[in-house]
Amino acid sequence: FCQILDPASRLLLDQVDIIHVKEGQKATITLDALSDTPFEGTVDFINTTPEQQSGVVSYEVEIALQPPEDKTILSGMTATVEIMIDSRENVVAVPNLALTQRGTRAMVRGEDGKPIPIETGLTDGSYTEVLSGLNEGDSIQSINVTLNSNNGTERSNSPDAARMMMRATGGGGPPR
């Protein structure tokens, strides 16, 4: 989440995110006030002079966009900005909840429960690209996550109720 600095779509990105951003990358901005209207744009300028607020180092980024004429963007509006830093098509991807880490090696559990070492690629935060170790259509186990009535997240590790079989997916979906 970020705050639009002005209607020209200037925003601040923290130092962790800015290292992945380059001019020319595509961006989508969704304003909280206009959540039904995402705006498409392009990273137009990155100011390399840091700004520091409350100990957080950030960098100003300008995104060139053309909002519809019937919509108004005002300074200070809160927004979600997604910048496409890389993409892949026709890849095998697994849910991140299916991944475990052993040292430096990523693993998933096969249909029989045995660990399968895999090499991972891009992730969109929900799914991760599998570079090797699985083929499209292979069955793996994943942890089922449900929201409880207290708006919290509950994870169950029960082998019967909480594990569901997932098929490694291919095609044009995640990761982005």
C-alpha positions as a Markdown table, in Angstrom:
| # | Residue | x | y | z |
|---|---|---|---|---|
| 1 | Phe | 0.0 | 0.0 | 0.0 |
| 2 | Cys | 1.1 | 3.5 | -0.6 |
| 3 | Gln | -0.1 | 7.0 | -0.7 |
| 4 | Ile | -0.4 | 9.0 | -3.9 |
| 5 | Leu | 1.7 | 12.1 | -3.5 |
| 6 | Asp | 0.0 | 14.1 | -6.1 |
| 7 | Pro | -2.5 | 13.6 | -9.0 |
| 8 | Ala | 0.5 | 13.0 | -11.4 |
| 9 | Ser | 0.9 | 9.6 | -9.7 |
| 10 | Arg | 4.1 | 10.1 | -7.7 |
| 11 | Leu | 4.5 | 7.6 | -4.9 |
| 12 | Leu | 7.1 | 6.4 | -2.4 |
| 13 | Leu | 8.6 | 2.9 | -2.5 |
| 14 | Asp | 10.7 | 1.5 | 0.3 |
| 15 | Gln | 14.3 | 0.4 | -0.3 |
| 16 | Val | 13.4 | -3.3 | -0.3 |
| 17 | Asp | 11.0 | -2.8 | -3.2 |
| 18 | Ile | 12.8 | -0.1 | -5.2 |
| 19 | Ile | 15.7 | -2.4 | -6.2 |
| 20 | His | 13.3 | -4.4 | -8.4 |
| 21 | Val | 11.8 | -1.4 | -10.1 |
| 22 | Lys | 13.0 | 0.0 | -13.5 |
| 23 | Glu | 11.7 | 2.7 | -15.8 |
| 24 | Gly | 9.3 | 1.3 | -18.4 |
| 25 | Gln | 7.8 | -1.4 | -16.2 |
| 26 | Lys | 4.0 | -1.7 | -16.3 |
| 27 | Ala | 2.0 | -0.8 | -13.2 |
| 28 | Thr | -1.6 | -1.1 | -12.0 |
| 29 | Ile | -2.9 | 1.4 | -9.5 |
| 30 | Thr | -6.1 | 0.7 | -7.5 |
| 31 | Leu | -7.2 | 3.6 | -5.4 |
| 32 | Asp | -9.1 | 2.7 | -2.2 |
| 33 | Ala | -11.7 | 5.4 | -3.1 |
| 34 | Leu | -12.1 | 4.0 | -6.7 |
| 35 | Ser | -11.5 | 0.3 | -6.0 |
| 36 | Asp | -13.7 | -0.8 | -9.0 |
| 37 | Thr | -11.5 | 1.2 | -11.4 |
| 38 | Pro | -7.8 | 0.0 | -11.7 |
| 39 | Phe | -5.6 | 2.4 | -13.6 |
| 40 | Glu | -2.9 | 1.1 | -15.9 |
| 41 | Gly | 0.4 | 2.9 | -16.2 |
| 42 | Thr | 4.2 | 2.7 | -16.7 |
| 43 | Val | 7.0 | 3.6 | -14.4 |
| 44 | Asp | 8.2 | 6.9 | -15.9 |
| 45 | Phe | 10.8 | 8.1 | -13.5 |
| 46 | Ile | 12.7 | 6.9 | -10.4 |
| 47 | Asn | 14.3 | 9.5 | -8.1 |
| 48 | Thr | 17.5 | 8.0 | -6.7 |
| 49 | Thr | 17.7 | 10.5 | -3.9 |
| 50 | Pro | 16.4 | 8.8 | -0.7 |
| 51 | Glu | 13.8 | 10.2 | 1.5 |
| 52 | Gln | 13.7 | 9.2 | 5.2 |
| 53 | Gln | 10.6 | 9.3 | 7.3 |
| 54 | Ser | 10.5 | 7.6 | 10.8 |
| 55 | Gly | 13.7 | 5.7 | 10.0 |
| 56 | Val | 12.3 | 4.3 | 6.8 |
| 57 | Val | 14.2 | 5.0 | 3.6 |
| 58 | Ser | 12.0 | 5.4 | 0.5 |
| 59 | Tyr | 12.4 | 6.6 | -3.1 |
| 60 | Glu | 10.0 | 8.6 | -5.2 |
| 61 | Val | 8.6 | 6.9 | -8.3 |
| 62 | Glu | 6.5 | 8.5 | -11.0 |
| 63 | Ile | 4.0 | 6.4 | -12.9 |
| 64 | Ala | 2.6 | 7.8 | -16.1 |
| 65 | Leu | -1.0 | 6.9 | -16.4 |
| 66 | Gln | -4.2 | 8.0 | -18.2 |
| 67 | Pro | -7.1 | 7.8 | -15.8 |
| 68 | Pro | -10.6 | 7.9 | -17.4 |
| 69 | Glu | -11.8 | 11.4 | -17.8 |
| 70 | Asp | -14.8 | 10.8 | -15.5 |
| 71 | Lys | -12.6 | 9.9 | -12.5 |
| 72 | Thr | -10.7 | 12.2 | -10.2 |
| 73 | Ile | -7.4 | 11.4 | -8.5 |
| 74 | Leu | -6.5 | 13.7 | -5.6 |
| 75 | Ser | -3.3 | 14.2 | -3.7 |
| 76 | Gly | -3.1 | 12.0 | -0.6 |
| 77 | Met | -5.4 | 9.2 | -1.8 |
| 78 | Thr | -4.4 | 5.8 | -0.6 |
| 79 | Ala | -3.7 | 3.2 | -3.3 |
| 80 | Thr | -2.4 | -0.2 | -4.0 |
| 81 | Val | 0.3 | -0.2 | -6.7 |
| 82 | Glu | 1.4 | -3.4 | -8.4 |
| 83 | Ile | 4.5 | -3.0 | -10.6 |
| 84 | Met | 5.2 | -5.9 | -13.0 |
| 85 | Ile | 8.9 | -6.6 | -12.4 |
| 86 | Asp | 9.0 | -9.9 | -14.4 |
| 87 | Ser | 6.7 | -12.4 | -15.9 |
| 88 | Arg | 6.6 | -16.0 | -17.2 |
| 89 | Glu | 4.2 | -17.8 | -19.4 |
| 90 | Asn | 3.4 | -21.6 | -19.6 |
| 91 | Val | 5.2 | -22.5 | -16.4 |
| 92 | Val | 4.5 | -25.1 | -13.7 |
| 93 | Ala | 3.5 | -23.4 | -10.5 |
| 94 | Val | 2.5 | -24.5 | -7.0 |
| 95 | Pro | 0.8 | -22.8 | -4.1 |
| 96 | Asn | 3.2 | -21.2 | -1.7 |
| 97 | Leu | 1.4 | -23.0 | 1.1 |
| 98 | Ala | 2.8 | -26.3 | -0.4 |
| 99 | Leu | 6.4 | -25.2 | -0.1 |
| 100 | Thr | 8.8 | -26.0 | 2.7 |
| 101 | Gln | 12.4 | -25.1 | 3.1 |
| 102 | Arg | 15.2 | -27.5 | 4.2 |
| 103 | Gly | 18.4 | -25.5 | 4.4 |
| 104 | Thr | 18.7 | -23.8 | 1.0 |
| 105 | Arg | 16.5 | -26.4 | -0.7 |
| 106 | Ala | 12.8 | -25.9 | -1.5 |
| 107 | Met | 10.5 | -29.0 | -1.1 |
| 108 | Val | 7.0 | -30.0 | -1.7 |
| 109 | Arg | 5.3 | -33.2 | -0.4 |
| 110 | Gly | 4.2 | -35.7 | -3.1 |
| 111 | Glu | 0.9 | -37.5 | -3.1 |
| 112 | Asp | 2.5 | -40.2 | -1.0 |
| 113 | Gly | 3.7 | -37.7 | 1.6 |
| 114 | Lys | 7.4 | -38.0 | 0.7 |
| 115 | Pro | 9.4 | -34.8 | 0.2 |
| 116 | Ile | 10.2 | -33.8 | -3.4 |
| 117 | Pro | 13.1 | -31.4 | -3.8 |
| 118 | Ile | 12.3 | -28.6 | -6.3 |
| 119 | Glu | 14.1 | -25.6 | -7.8 |
| 120 | Thr | 11.9 | -22.5 | -7.6 |
| 121 | Gly | 11.7 | -19.4 | -9.8 |
| 122 | Leu | 9.4 | -16.3 | -9.6 |
| 123 | Thr | 6.6 | -15.9 | -7.1 |
| 124 | Asp | 3.6 | -13.6 | -7.0 |
| 125 | Gly | 3.2 | -14.1 | -3.3 |
| 126 | Ser | 0.5 | -16.9 | -3.7 |
| 127 | Tyr | 2.1 | -19.2 | -6.3 |
| 128 | Thr | 5.7 | -20.0 | -7.1 |
| 129 | Glu | 7.2 | -21.1 | -10.4 |
| 130 | Val | 8.8 | -24.6 | -10.4 |
| 131 | Leu | 11.9 | -24.7 | -12.6 |
| 132 | Ser | 12.7 | -28.4 | -11.9 |
| 133 | Gly | 11.5 | -31.3 | -9.8 |
| 134 | Leu | 7.9 | -31.4 | -10.8 |
| 135 | Asn | 6.0 | -31.8 | -14.1 |
| 136 | Glu | 2.6 | -30.4 | -15.0 |
| 137 | Gly | -0.1 | -32.7 | -13.6 |
| 138 | Asp | 2.0 | -34.1 | -10.7 |
| 139 | Ser | 0.1 | -34.4 | -7.5 |
| 140 | Ile | 1.3 | -32.6 | -4.3 |
| 141 | Gln | 0.0 | -31.9 | -0.9 |
| 142 | Ser | -0.8 | -28.4 | 0.3 |
| 143 | Ile | -2.0 | -27.0 | 3.6 |
| 144 | Asn | -5.6 | -25.8 | 3.7 |
| 145 | Val | -6.0 | -22.3 | 5.2 |
| 146 | Thr | -9.4 | -21.1 | 6.3 |
| 147 | Leu | -10.6 | -17.8 | 7.9 |
| 148 | Asn | -12.3 | -18.2 | 11.2 |
| 149 | Ser | -15.1 | -16.0 | 12.5 |
| 150 | Asn | -12.6 | -13.9 | 14.4 |
| 151 | Asn | -11.1 | -12.6 | 11.1 |
| 152 | Gly | -7.9 | -14.5 | 11.9 |
| 153 | Thr | -6.2 | -17.1 | 9.9 |
| 154 | Glu | -6.3 | -20.7 | 11.2 |
| 155 | Arg | -3.9 | -23.3 | 9.9 |
| 156 | Ser | -4.7 | -26.9 | 10.5 |
| 157 | Asn | -2.0 | -29.6 | 10.2 |
| 158 | Ser | -4.3 | -32.5 | 10.5 |
| 159 | Pro | -3.4 | -35.0 | 7.8 |
| 160 | Asp | -7.0 | -35.8 | 7.0 |
| 161 | Ala | -8.8 | -32.5 | 7.2 |
| 162 | Ala | -6.1 | -29.9 | 6.5 |
| 163 | Arg | -4.2 | -31.5 | 3.6 |
| 164 | Met | -5.6 | -31.3 | 0.2 |
| 165 | Met | -4.2 | -32.7 | -3.0 |
| 166 | Met | -3.1 | -30.1 | -5.5 |
| 167 | Arg | -2.1 | -30.6 | -9.1 |
| 168 | Ala | 0.9 | -28.7 | -10.3 |
| 169 | Thr | -0.5 | -26.2 | -12.7 |
| 170 | Gly | 0.7 | -25.1 | -16.0 |
| 171 | Gly | -0.5 | -22.4 | -18.4 |
| 172 | Gly | -0.6 | -18.6 | -18.4 |
| 173 | Gly | -1.6 | -18.1 | -14.7 |
| 174 | Pro | 0.7 | -17.3 | -11.8 |
| 175 | Pro | 3.4 | -16.4 | -11.2 |
| 176 | Arg | 3.5 | -12.9 | -12.7 |
